[in-house]
Amino acid sequence: MIGELDRKIVAMGASVREALQKAILAFREGNWESAKAVKKADYLIDLQQTEIEDLVATAMATQQPVAKDLRLLLCAIHMAGELERSADYAAHLAKATKFFAGTPAWRQTVTIEEMSHINAEMISRTIEAFSLRSSEKARLAAEMDDQIDHLHKRLLKEMVIAMAEKPEEADRILKFIQVSGYMERLGDHMTNACEAVIYMVESIHPDLNP
């Protein structure tokens, strides 16, 4: 059953990463049809979360897990929850495509892309840390969130300047800031997942995102 749980966590992580990659592509190209496909596929990730939770519940009820296995099961539930929330932010990014479609792309779109690419890599590394039961890899994955935070803060400063120079663009600027916030919070969720991995391995509760 543990092997099946591992496979489901890996599959869910791959689904979330794919959703994020498709969302940023739709956002960059202003492709609303592609964005809608990302939104529609979000329910499949919700189903993956439910399957993981059901599997964990079955394991707890039938296998009487010892401390180490119990931490693994708790981590799996936590991981599934953080992945599901991350997928929500990918869907939010896709939804924002409609707001900007048909308008000239801003140069700061490159920053959103960079944040999304880091997030995608962070998802992969967090899943790897879980699969390998590696707290070291979890800590390294969590460190990537600092890069996302830096990019988010830089974009905020640029958007504040842009609003002062072009107040008529206030609505679009505020929406763009919101989109950047989606990517920043996605990084926070993956940091939380890394904390769960460390708890699974070391039986401590680290604070990787003070």
N, C-alpha and C positions, 0 to 999 in steps of 0.2 A: 504493500500500500504506500510506503514511503517513496518507492520508485515512481509510482503513478503520480504522487503529489509533486515530486520534482519535475516530472514531464509537464504537468499542467501549469506550474509556475513558469517554467521556461516558455511554454507556448503562449501564456498570457503576456509575458514580457515582450515577446516577439510581436504580438498583436498590437500592443500599445506603441511600441517603437514604429511599427509600420503605419499606424494611424497618425502619429506625429509627423512622420516623413511625408505622408500624403497631404496632410493639412498644410504644412509649410510650403509645399509645392503649389497647392491650390491658391494659397494666400499670395505667394510671389507672382503667380501668373494671372491672378484675378479670375480664376476659373471657378465659377459658382457651381457648375455641375459636378466637378470633382469634389468640391467642398461638401456638397450635399451627400455624396457617397460616404464621406468620412463620418458625417453625423449619423447616417443611417446604420453604419457598421458599429456604432458605439454600443448598441444593445447586445451585440455578440460578446463584447468584452465584459459586459455586466453578467452575461450567462456564464462566462468563464470564472468570474469571481464566485458565483453561486455554486458552481461545481466544486471549486476548491473548498469552500466553506462546508459543503455537504460531506466531502471526503474527510475533512478534519473531524467533523462531528462524528462520523462513523468510526474513525480510528479511536477517538477518545472513548466512545461507548463500548467498543468491542475488544480493544487491545490493552487497556489499562497501562498506558505508556509510563515509563519511568521518567525521571526528571529531565534527562537529556532529550529524549524523544518528545516529551511534553513541550519543551522549549521550541523544538523544531516545529511542532504543530501550531503553537501560538505565533511563531514567526511567519509561518505560511499564511495564516489568516491576516496578519498585519501586512504582509507583502501584497496579498491580493487586494486589500483595501487601498493601499497607497497606489498600486498600479491602476485601480479603477478610477481613483481621483485624478491621476495623471492623464488617463484617457479622456476624462471630462474636459481637461484643459486643452487637449488636442482638438476636441470637438468644438470648444469655444473659439479656438484659433481658426478653425475651418469656417465657423459661422461668421466670423468677422470679415471674411472674404467678400461677402455681399455688400458690406458697408463701404469698402474701398474699390470694388470692381468698377471698371470704366473710368477711373481717375488716374492721373500720372503717379507712378510709384515714387515714394520718397527714398532718398539714399539710406535712411535709417532702416529700411526694410532689410538691408544686409545685416544689420545688427540683430534683428529678430531671427533671421536665418541662422546666424552664428549661435545664438542662444539655443535654438531648437536642435542644432547639430550636437552641441555639447550635451543637451538633455538626452538625446537619443543614445549617445555614447554612455552617458551615466546610467541609463536604463540597462544597457547591455552589461556593463561592469557590475552593477548591483545584482543582476540575475546570476552572473558568473560567481560572485561572492557567495550567494546563497547556495548554488549548486555545489561549490567546492567546500562549503562550510568554512570560509576564510574571512576572519575578522580583519586581517590585514588588507585584503582586497576591498572589503567594505569601507574601511577608512579612506583608502585611496580614491574610491569612487565618490565618496562624500566630499572630498576636497574639491572636486570639480564644480561644486555649487558656488564656490567663491568666484569662479570665472563668470558664472551666470549673474551673480549679484553685481559684479563690477560692470558688466555690460548694461545691466538694467539701470544702474545709477547713472552711467554715462549717457544713456538714451534719455533719461528723465531730464538731465541738465540741458541737453540739446533741444528737447521739446519745449522746455520752459522758455528758452531763448526764441524758438520759432513762434511761440504764442505771442510773445511781446512784439515780434516783427510782423506777424500776420494774424491779428486777432480775428479776422474773418474766417480763419481756418480752425477756430477753437474746437468745434465739435469733432473734426477729424483728428486733431492733435490729442484730444482727451481719449478718443477711442484707441488711438495708437499706443498711448501710455497704458491703457487697459490691456491691450494685447501683449505688451512687454511684461506686464504684471502676470499674465497667464504663464509665461515661460519662467518667470522668477519663482512662482509658487509651485510649478511642476518640479523644479529643482529641489524645493523644500520637501516635497513629498518623497522624492527618491532618497533624500538625506534621511528622512524618517525610516524608510525601508532599510537603509544601511545600518541604522541604529538597532533595528530589529534583528538583523543578521549578527551583529556583535553580541547582542543579548543571547541569541541562540548558542553562539560558540563559547562565550566567556562568562555567561550568567551575570553580566553587569548591565546597568542602564546608562549608557554614555549620552552626553549631550553634544552632538556634532553640529548643532545649529543654534548657538546661544544668541 
